[in-house]
Amino acid sequence: MSDANWFDLVPSTMSAVASIAAAIAAFGAVRVSKESKLFAEQSALAMHHADAAKILSEKVRLLISSTNEFSELAYSTWADWAREIEFQDNREAGGTNPRPLRHVLSDASEMLVTHGASQHKEYGPIAREMFAIVRNGIGNLNDAEYEKLLRIADGTICSFEGTFGATSLHNNISDAPAFRWAIYQLNKRIRPEVWCEIWKNAWQQNGWLGKYRSSHSSLKQLLESVIASLESERDKLAHTVFPLSANSALASKYELTLDIAQTLLDLCSLELVEHYSEDPHKDDVIQLILYSMGMAYLVVETRNSLESSARPR
């Protein structure tokens, strides 16, 4: 190629290089513009939701401080009441070296909560699912089934679900061998009239459930106030340029806190069993006690979730 041809190429080559450079610069400008726009939107979002974030933080701190005593009482209702009941245990009636009765009670009540929560994610259905053991009873208890379960469980030291397998999420817990074994143990080791006495004493003013009911009642107004405040703030933002749903992290924390407060208010009350407090049918008493212990266990688990949500991530 002649020198003239080379020189002819230079302007076109430089033009191409300049075009590429311009394209890169334009791309960079677009990227910076997008990043600037995103930053501006995030800043606007943060400013728009500043009050909502502040209110949420205040309400979470209030819930944690206000429910501490109730949570401690709930744990004692779940754990210490079971130890107290154990003094009535005729352990020899449960087989060869059976599990301590306090473990039977805690294991069964924990199973009840876990099963109810796995079936439903909202507080109302969980309560109804758990209460089914009272409403529908534990059907067809018989010696043949007891002996069959005894041959499997006698002398074992792991949890009942570890022995019999996890309860099915698709069946009633009253049909699960692990839960039925717990019911058999409780029936065999304490007489029905003693269970009735334990239940009635628990509802005295200084009894476990009497104290639980009183403590929960004292929190009702505060919980209702927290729920109303958070719902009001969420609704106030609903029709603005940045509704709470535009801030997924904050919206998620709002929903979690609301769910926790609603659970403590409605699900963790003993409203469903209060009218059984004076004259229960003897066939219902064990299930009533397990349900009540399950509510107490749920309080502790729910408050743990509240404290976990408040920790910085």
C-alpha positions as CSV (number, residue, x, y, z in Angstrom):
1,M,0.0,0.0,0.0
2,S,1.3,3.5,-0.9
3,D,2.1,6.2,1.7
4,A,-0.9,8.1,0.3
5,N,-3.2,5.2,1.0
6,W,-1.9,5.0,4.6
7,F,-2.6,8.7,5.1
8,D,-6.0,8.3,3.7
9,L,-6.7,5.6,6.3
10,V,-5.6,7.7,9.3
11,P,-8.5,10.1,9.4
12,S,-11.1,7.3,9.2
13,T,-9.3,5.2,11.8
14,M,-9.1,8.1,14.2
15,S,-12.7,8.8,13.6
16,A,-13.6,5.2,14.5
17,V,-11.5,5.4,17.7
18,A,-13.1,8.7,18.6
19,S,-16.6,7.1,18.0
20,I,-15.7,4.2,20.3
21,A,-14.4,6.6,22.9
22,A,-17.5,8.6,22.7
23,A,-19.6,5.5,23.0
24,I,-17.7,4.4,26.1
25,A,-18.0,7.9,27.6
26,A,-21.7,7.9,26.9
27,F,-22.1,4.4,28.5
28,G,-20.2,5.6,31.5
29,A,-22.4,8.7,31.7
30,V,-25.6,6.6,31.5
31,R,-24.2,4.3,34.3
32,V,-23.3,7.2,36.5
33,S,-26.7,8.7,35.7
34,K,-28.5,5.5,36.7
35,E,-26.4,5.2,39.9
36,S,-27.1,8.8,40.7
37,K,-30.8,8.3,40.1
38,L,-30.8,5.2,42.3
39,F,-29.0,7.0,45.0
40,A,-31.4,9.9,44.8
41,E,-34.4,7.5,45.0
42,Q,-32.9,5.7,47.9
43,S,-32.2,8.9,49.7
44,A,-35.8,10.2,49.0
45,L,-37.1,6.8,50.2
46,A,-35.1,7.0,53.4
47,M,-36.3,10.5,54.1
48,H,-39.9,9.7,53.3
49,H,-39.9,6.7,55.6
50,A,-37.8,8.2,58.4
51,D,-40.8,8.7,60.7
52,A,-42.0,5.2,60.0
53,A,-38.7,3.7,60.8
54,K,-38.4,5.8,64.0
55,I,-41.9,4.7,65.1
56,L,-41.1,1.0,64.4
57,S,-37.9,1.2,66.4
58,E,-39.8,2.8,69.4
59,K,-42.5,0.2,69.3
60,V,-40.1,-2.7,69.1
61,R,-38.2,-1.4,72.1
62,L,-41.5,-0.9,74.0
63,L,-42.7,-4.4,73.2
64,I,-39.4,-5.9,74.4
65,S,-39.3,-4.1,77.7
66,S,-43.1,-4.5,78.4
67,T,-43.3,-8.2,77.6
68,N,-40.2,-9.3,79.6
69,E,-42.1,-10.2,82.8
70,F,-44.8,-11.9,80.8
71,S,-42.3,-14.0,78.9
72,E,-40.5,-15.1,82.0
73,L,-43.8,-16.1,83.6
74,A,-44.7,-18.0,80.4
75,Y,-41.5,-19.9,80.5
76,S,-42.1,-20.9,84.1
77,T,-45.7,-21.9,83.2
78,W,-44.2,-24.2,80.5
79,A,-41.2,-25.6,82.4
80,D,-41.8,-25.2,86.2
81,W,-45.4,-26.2,86.2
82,A,-44.4,-29.4,84.5
83,R,-41.8,-30.0,87.2
84,E,-44.5,-29.4,89.8
85,I,-46.9,-31.9,88.2
86,E,-44.1,-34.4,88.2
87,F,-44.5,-34.8,92.0
88,Q,-47.8,-36.6,91.2
89,D,-46.1,-39.1,88.9
90,N,-46.5,-42.8,89.3
91,R,-43.5,-43.4,87.1
92,E,-43.6,-47.2,87.3
93,A,-46.8,-47.2,85.3
94,G,-45.0,-45.8,82.3
95,G,-42.8,-48.8,81.5
96,T,-39.1,-49.6,82.0
97,N,-37.2,-46.4,82.9
98,P,-39.7,-44.0,81.2
99,R,-38.9,-40.4,80.3
100,P,-39.5,-38.0,83.3
101,L,-43.0,-36.7,83.3
102,R,-41.8,-33.1,82.9
103,H,-40.2,-34.2,79.6
104,V,-43.4,-35.8,78.4
105,L,-45.3,-32.6,79.1
106,S,-42.7,-30.3,77.5
107,D,-42.1,-32.6,74.5
108,A,-45.9,-32.9,73.8
109,S,-46.6,-29.2,74.2
110,E,-43.7,-28.2,72.0
111,M,-44.8,-30.8,69.3
112,L,-48.3,-29.2,69.5
113,V,-47.0,-25.7,68.8
114,T,-44.6,-26.8,66.0
115,H,-47.3,-28.8,64.3
116,G,-49.8,-25.9,64.5
117,A,-47.3,-23.4,63.1
118,S,-46.3,-25.7,60.3
119,Q,-50.0,-25.9,59.2
120,H,-50.7,-22.2,59.3
121,K,-48.7,-19.0,59.2
122,E,-51.4,-16.7,60.7
123,Y,-52.2,-16.6,64.4
124,G,-55.9,-17.5,64.3
125,P,-55.6,-20.8,62.4
126,I,-52.6,-21.8,64.5
127,A,-54.8,-21.5,67.7
128,R,-57.6,-23.5,66.1
129,E,-55.2,-26.2,64.9
130,M,-53.8,-26.6,68.4
131,F,-57.2,-26.4,70.1
132,A,-58.4,-29.4,67.9
133,I,-56.9,-31.8,70.5
134,V,-59.5,-30.4,73.0
135,R,-62.4,-29.9,70.5
136,N,-62.0,-33.2,68.8
137,G,-60.3,-35.2,71.5
138,I,-57.8,-38.0,71.1
139,G,-59.8,-40.8,69.7
140,N,-59.7,-44.5,70.3
141,L,-57.2,-44.9,73.0
142,N,-56.9,-48.6,73.8
143,D,-54.6,-51.1,75.5
144,A,-53.6,-52.8,72.3
145,E,-52.2,-49.6,70.8
146,Y,-50.5,-48.7,74.1
147,E,-48.7,-52.1,74.2
148,K,-47.6,-51.7,70.6
149,L,-46.2,-48.2,71.3
150,L,-44.6,-49.3,74.5
151,R,-42.6,-52.1,72.8
152,I,-41.1,-49.4,70.5
153,A,-40.5,-46.6,73.1
154,D,-39.7,-48.6,76.3
155,G,-36.3,-47.6,77.6
156,T,-35.5,-45.1,74.9
157,I,-34.1,-41.7,75.8
158,C,-34.5,-39.6,72.7
159,S,-37.5,-37.4,72.0
160,F,-40.8,-39.0,71.1
161,E,-40.5,-37.8,67.5
162,G,-37.0,-39.2,67.5
163,T,-38.5,-42.6,68.5
164,F,-41.6,-42.6,66.4
165,G,-40.8,-40.2,63.6
166,A,-41.8,-36.6,63.0
167,T,-45.5,-35.8,63.0
168,S,-46.9,-35.5,59.5
169,L,-47.7,-32.0,58.4
170,H,-50.7,-33.3,56.4
171,N,-52.4,-35.2,59.3
172,N,-54.0,-34.3,62.6
173,I,-51.4,-34.3,65.4
174,S,-53.8,-36.6,67.4
175,D,-53.1,-39.3,64.9
176,A,-49.3,-39.1,65.2
177,P,-47.7,-42.0,67.2
178,A,-45.3,-39.6,68.9
179,F,-48.1,-37.4,70.3
180,R,-50.4,-40.3,71.1
181,W,-47.6,-42.0,73.0
182,A,-47.3,-38.8,75.1
183,I,-51.0,-38.9,75.8
184,Y,-50.8,-42.5,76.8
185,Q,-47.9,-41.8,79.2
186,L,-49.8,-38.9,80.9
187,N,-53.0,-41.0,81.2
188,K,-51.2,-44.0,82.7
189,R,-49.0,-42.2,85.2
190,I,-51.4,-39.8,86.8
191,R,-55.0,-40.6,87.7
192,P,-57.9,-38.7,86.1
193,E,-59.1,-37.1,89.3
194,V,-55.6,-35.9,90.1
195,W,-55.3,-34.3,86.6
196,C,-58.7,-32.5,87.3
197,E,-57.3,-31.2,90.6
198,I,-54.1,-30.0,88.9
199,W,-56.2,-28.1,86.3
200,K,-58.5,-26.4,88.8
201,N,-55.6,-25.4,91.1
202,A,-53.8,-23.8,88.1
203,W,-56.7,-21.4,87.7
204,Q,-56.6,-20.1,91.2
205,Q,-55.4,-16.5,91.6
206,N,-51.9,-17.6,92.5
207,G,-52.0,-20.7,90.3
208,W,-50.0,-20.9,87.1
209,L,-52.8,-20.1,84.7
210,G,-54.4,-17.6,87.0
211,K,-51.1,-15.6,87.0
212,Y,-50.7,-16.1,83.3
213,R,-54.2,-14.8,82.6
214,S,-53.7,-11.7,84.8
215,S,-50.3,-10.9,83.2
216,H,-51.6,-11.3,79.7
217,S,-54.7,-9.1,80.6
218,S,-52.4,-6.3,81.8
219,L,-50.6,-6.2,78.4
220,K,-53.8,-6.2,76.3
221,Q,-54.2,-2.4,76.1
222,L,-50.5,-1.9,75.3
223,L,-50.5,-4.5,72.5
224,E,-53.6,-3.0,71.0
225,S,-52.0,0.4,71.1
226,V,-48.8,-0.8,69.4
227,I,-50.8,-2.6,66.7
228,A,-53.0,0.5,66.0
229,S,-50.0,2.8,65.8
230,L,-48.1,0.6,63.3
231,E,-51.2,0.0,61.2
232,S,-51.9,3.8,61.2
233,E,-48.4,4.6,60.0
234,R,-48.5,2.0,57.3
235,D,-51.9,3.2,56.1
236,K,-50.8,6.9,56.2
237,L,-48.0,6.0,53.7
238,A,-50.2,3.8,51.5
239,H,-51.3,6.5,49.1
240,T,-48.1,8.5,49.0
241,V,-45.4,8.5,46.3
242,F,-43.5,6.0,48.3
243,P,-45.8,3.6,50.1
244,L,-44.3,1.3,52.8
245,S,-44.2,-1.5,50.2
246,A,-41.7,0.5,48.2
247,N,-39.2,-0.2,51.0
248,S,-39.2,-4.0,51.2
249,A,-36.8,-4.2,54.2
250,L,-38.8,-1.8,56.3
251,A,-42.2,-3.2,55.2
252,S,-41.0,-6.7,56.1
253,K,-40.0,-5.5,59.6
254,Y,-43.4,-3.8,60.0
255,E,-45.3,-7.0,59.1
256,L,-43.1,-9.1,61.4
257,T,-43.7,-6.8,64.3
258,L,-47.4,-6.5,63.7
259,D,-47.6,-10.3,63.5
260,I,-45.7,-10.7,66.7
261,A,-47.9,-8.2,68.6
262,Q,-51.1,-9.7,67.2
263,T,-49.9,-13.2,68.2
264,L,-49.1,-12.1,71.7
265,L,-52.5,-10.4,71.9
266,D,-54.8,-13.0,70.4
267,L,-53.1,-16.4,70.1
268,C,-51.3,-16.3,73.4
269,S,-54.4,-15.6,75.4
270,L,-56.1,-18.5,77.1
271,E,-59.5,-17.4,75.9
272,L,-60.3,-20.7,74.2
273,V,-59.9,-22.7,77.4
274,E,-61.1,-20.2,80.1
275,H,-64.7,-21.6,80.1
276,Y,-63.2,-25.0,80.9
277,S,-61.5,-23.7,84.0
278,E,-64.2,-24.7,86.6
279,D,-65.8,-27.9,85.4
280,P,-63.9,-29.7,82.7
281,H,-64.7,-33.2,81.5
282,K,-62.1,-35.5,82.8
283,D,-61.3,-36.8,79.3
284,D,-60.3,-33.3,78.2
285,V,-58.1,-32.2,81.1
286,I,-54.7,-33.6,79.8
287,Q,-55.3,-31.9,76.4
288,L,-56.3,-28.7,78.1
289,I,-53.1,-28.7,80.1
290,L,-51.0,-29.4,77.0
291,Y,-52.8,-26.6,75.0
292,S,-52.1,-24.1,77.9
293,M,-48.5,-25.1,78.1
294,G,-48.3,-24.8,74.3
295,M,-49.6,-21.2,74.6
296,A,-46.9,-20.5,77.2
297,Y,-44.2,-22.0,75.0
298,L,-45.4,-19.9,72.0
299,V,-45.1,-16.7,74.1
300,V,-41.4,-17.5,74.7
301,E,-40.8,-18.4,71.0
302,T,-42.6,-15.3,69.8
303,R,-40.7,-12.9,72.1
304,N,-37.4,-14.6,71.0
305,S,-38.4,-13.7,67.4
306,L,-39.1,-10.1,68.5
307,E,-35.6,-9.8,70.1
308,S,-34.0,-11.4,67.1
309,S,-35.6,-8.9,64.8
310,A,-34.3,-6.0,66.9
311,R,-30.7,-7.0,66.6
312,P,-28.6,-5.2,64.0
313,R,-27.7,-7.3,61.0
